[in-house]
């Protein structure tokens, strides 16, 4: 399992920022405001002062913070991935650091190819989940919640509602004994931001680790239905 390329002080800094955000100490929800002065930088609401912005930039490089503005009073946004990293003790999830199949294969599959073709390299654990309807239902709920939490902060209210609808439709299809391949493909396109819902490239890349289990389950369900 890969780890984030951070020093211990940088990890501690992120923990302080997230804790301050959870306790509603920041000037704005999810936003760190930097107040410079006397060659130092005070993090508003975090009760901490830095000699430079180097550690904050390192957290941005690891896709845990997002620099919203620069200038005399820069701002940084806390990304959902920050909380995930802290919860995992700064170990990157297996699906994020070691994908089981290539993005190219998935894109090819949901843009005219067969979703079933991905089934050749699937995880045995998910195969077991697919064979247990009750277990699969709870698993679908879990990965859907993680996916929605990842995208919520970066989508408009309207786009997030459309995204929720696509995820729910996909869950309903995968819960069926014989899902509709055309509907499954369309919904996977949507939640991957390859359909009618747009996003940044960064968000597209981040959601892949959450989309992959859906694709894996779809491949198995469709293979079993033939």
VMD Tcl script that draws the C-alpha trace (Angstrom):
set ca {
  {0.00 0.00 0.00}
  {1.39 3.41 -1.03}
  {1.58 6.35 1.36}
  {1.32 10.09 0.83}
  {4.63 11.84 0.33}
  {4.39 14.03 3.43}
  {6.53 14.75 6.47}
  {5.14 14.12 9.93}
  {4.80 17.87 10.52}
  {2.80 18.21 7.30}
  {0.50 15.37 8.40}
  {0.03 17.05 11.79}
  {-0.74 20.34 10.05}
  {-3.49 18.70 7.99}
  {-4.94 17.10 11.12}
  {-5.09 20.51 12.82}
  {-6.75 22.10 9.78}
  {-9.40 19.37 9.49}
  {-10.06 19.41 13.24}
  {-10.50 23.19 13.15}
  {-12.89 22.83 10.23}
  {-14.92 20.15 12.02}
  {-15.15 22.40 15.08}
  {-16.30 25.30 12.85}
  {-13.33 27.45 13.80}
  {-12.40 28.44 10.24}
  {-13.51 31.73 8.72}
  {-15.59 29.75 6.21}
  {-16.58 26.08 6.08}
  {-13.80 24.10 4.43}
  {-11.67 27.18 3.75}
  {-8.34 28.10 5.38}
  {-7.58 31.84 5.27}
  {-3.93 32.84 5.61}
  {-3.09 36.09 7.39}
  {0.52 37.18 6.70}
  {2.54 39.40 9.01}
  {6.07 39.80 10.37}
  {7.43 37.23 7.89}
  {4.99 34.63 9.23}
  {1.65 33.21 8.15}
  {-1.22 32.75 10.59}
  {-3.87 30.17 9.75}
  {-7.14 31.81 10.73}
  {-9.02 29.69 13.26}
  {-6.33 27.01 13.48}
  {-4.29 28.70 16.23}
  {-1.08 28.01 14.36}
  {1.55 30.16 12.64}
  {3.90 29.04 9.86}
  {7.21 30.46 8.73}
  {6.35 29.73 5.08}
  {3.61 28.26 2.88}
  {5.78 25.29 1.91}
  {3.86 22.75 3.97}
  {0.51 23.96 2.63}
  {1.82 23.70 -0.92}
  {2.99 20.13 -0.19}
  {-0.55 19.26 0.89}
  {-1.82 20.75 -2.36}
  {0.68 18.67 -4.33}
  {-0.76 15.54 -2.68}
  {-4.30 16.62 -3.68}
  {-5.41 17.11 -0.05}
  {-5.81 20.89 -0.18}
  {-6.72 23.13 -3.09}
  {-5.27 26.63 -3.42}
  {-8.22 28.91 -4.08}
  {-6.39 32.22 -4.30}
  {-2.94 33.72 -3.84}
  {-1.94 37.31 -3.21}
  {-1.56 38.93 0.19}
  {-4.14 36.68 1.92}
  {-4.20 33.30 0.18}
  {-6.96 30.78 0.74}
  {-6.87 26.98 0.70}
  {-9.86 24.65 0.44}
  {-9.96 21.42 2.43}
  {-10.69 18.57 0.02}
  {-12.68 15.46 0.90}
  {-9.54 13.44 0.24}
  {-7.95 15.10 3.31}
  {-10.35 13.40 5.70}
  {-9.94 10.09 3.88}
  {-6.16 10.36 4.16}
  {-6.33 11.07 7.90}
  {-8.79 8.23 8.46}
  {-6.43 5.85 6.64}
  {-3.35 7.10 8.54}
  {-2.10 8.61 5.28}
  {-2.08 5.28 3.45}
  {-3.54 5.54 -0.03}
  {-6.46 3.16 -0.66}
  {-5.50 0.11 -2.68}
  {-7.87 1.01 -5.49}
  {-6.29 4.47 -5.72}
  {-2.64 3.46 -5.71}
  {-2.89 0.07 -7.41}
  {-5.79 -0.02 -9.86}
  {-6.89 -3.55 -10.77}
  {-7.56 -2.61 -14.37}
  {-6.64 0.32 -16.56}
  {-8.70 3.45 -17.06}
  {-8.32 2.87 -20.79}
  {-10.05 -0.50 -20.52}
  {-12.95 1.01 -18.62}
  {-13.34 3.95 -20.98}
  {-13.25 1.60 -23.95}
  {-15.87 -0.55 -22.28}
  {-18.38 2.17 -21.51}
  {-17.96 3.89 -24.87}
  {-19.08 1.12 -27.19}
  {-17.21 -1.95 -25.97}
  {-18.54 -4.66 -23.70}
  {-18.62 -4.08 -19.95}
  {-18.27 -7.83 -19.60}
  {-14.75 -7.73 -21.06}
  {-13.43 -6.29 -17.82}
  {-14.48 -9.43 -15.97}
  {-11.23 -11.19 -16.75}
  {-9.29 -9.37 -14.01}
  {-11.78 -9.01 -11.20}
  {-11.26 -9.23 -7.49}
  {-12.45 -12.47 -5.89}
  {-13.76 -10.59 -2.87}
  {-16.28 -8.70 -5.01}
  {-17.28 -11.96 -6.69}
  {-18.31 -13.24 -3.28}
  {-20.25 -10.04 -2.59}
  {-22.17 -10.38 -5.87}
  {-23.27 -13.89 -4.86}
  {-24.79 -12.59 -1.60}
  {-27.69 -10.16 -2.34}
  {-27.86 -8.80 1.22}
  {-24.12 -8.25 1.41}
  {-24.05 -6.65 -2.02}
  {-26.83 -4.22 -1.09}
  {-24.89 -2.95 1.92}
  {-21.70 -2.79 -0.18}
  {-23.43 -0.76 -2.88}
  {-24.71 1.66 -0.23}
  {-21.21 2.01 1.23}
  {-19.39 2.77 -2.03}
  {-22.23 5.04 -3.19}
  {-21.94 7.11 -0.01}
  {-18.16 7.40 -0.43}
  {-18.55 8.44 -4.06}
  {-21.18 11.08 -3.28}
  {-19.11 12.47 -0.41}
  {-16.14 12.82 -2.77}
  {-18.02 14.84 -5.41}
  {-20.45 16.90 -3.31}
  {-18.16 19.83 -2.54}
  {-17.21 20.37 -6.19}
  {-20.59 20.16 -7.93}
  {-23.36 22.73 -8.07}
  {-26.63 21.88 -6.34}
  {-28.22 21.08 -9.70}
  {-25.31 18.93 -10.92}
  {-25.08 17.12 -7.59}
  {-28.79 16.24 -7.78}
  {-28.27 14.79 -11.27}
  {-25.24 12.88 -10.01}
  {-27.21 11.45 -7.06}
  {-29.93 10.33 -9.48}
  {-27.38 8.55 -11.69}
  {-25.80 6.76 -8.71}
  {-29.22 5.67 -7.41}
  {-30.25 4.41 -10.86}
  {-27.02 2.42 -11.15}
  {-27.51 0.91 -7.69}
  {-31.04 -0.17 -8.63}
  {-29.82 -1.81 -11.82}
  {-27.00 -3.68 -10.10}
  {-29.41 -4.96 -7.45}
  {-31.39 -6.73 -10.19}
  {-30.68 -10.31 -11.21}
  {-30.44 -9.21 -14.85}
  {-29.49 -5.52 -15.11}
  {-29.93 -3.59 -18.35}
  {-26.54 -3.28 -20.01}
  {-27.53 -0.10 -21.85}
  {-28.71 1.59 -18.64}
  {-25.64 0.41 -16.71}
  {-23.31 1.81 -19.38}
  {-25.13 5.16 -19.42}
  {-25.05 5.49 -15.63}
  {-21.36 4.54 -15.44}
  {-20.65 7.20 -18.05}
  {-22.50 9.75 -15.94}
  {-20.83 8.97 -12.61}
  {-17.44 8.90 -14.38}
  {-18.12 12.39 -15.78}
  {-18.03 11.05 -19.32}
  {-21.70 11.78 -19.94}
  {-23.99 14.74 -19.31}
  {-22.42 15.80 -15.99}
  {-19.21 17.80 -16.24}
  {-16.35 18.15 -13.73}
  {-12.70 19.09 -13.44}
  {-10.02 16.66 -14.63}
  {-8.83 16.35 -11.04}
  {-12.24 15.21 -9.82}
  {-12.56 12.76 -12.72}
  {-9.31 11.13 -11.67}
  {-10.26 11.01 -7.98}
  {-13.60 9.29 -8.52}
  {-12.10 6.36 -10.44}
  {-11.23 4.42 -7.29}
  {-14.90 4.67 -6.25}
  {-16.31 3.97 -9.72}
  {-14.22 0.85 -10.27}
  {-16.19 -1.35 -7.82}
  {-19.41 -0.44 -9.65}
  {-17.81 -1.43 -12.97}
  {-16.54 -4.67 -11.45}
  {-19.98 -5.60 -10.12}
  {-21.59 -4.65 -13.44}
  {-19.18 -6.89 -15.33}
  {-19.93 -9.84 -13.08}
  {-23.70 -9.31 -13.09}
  {-23.81 -9.00 -16.88}
  {-21.57 -12.02 -17.34}
  {-23.83 -14.09 -15.08}
  {-26.91 -12.92 -16.96}
  {-25.76 -14.30 -20.32}
}
mol new
graphics top color blue
foreach p $ca { graphics top sphere $p radius 0.5 }
foreach p [lrange $ca 0 end-1] q [lrange $ca 1 end] { graphics top cylinder $p $q radius 0.2 }
display resetview
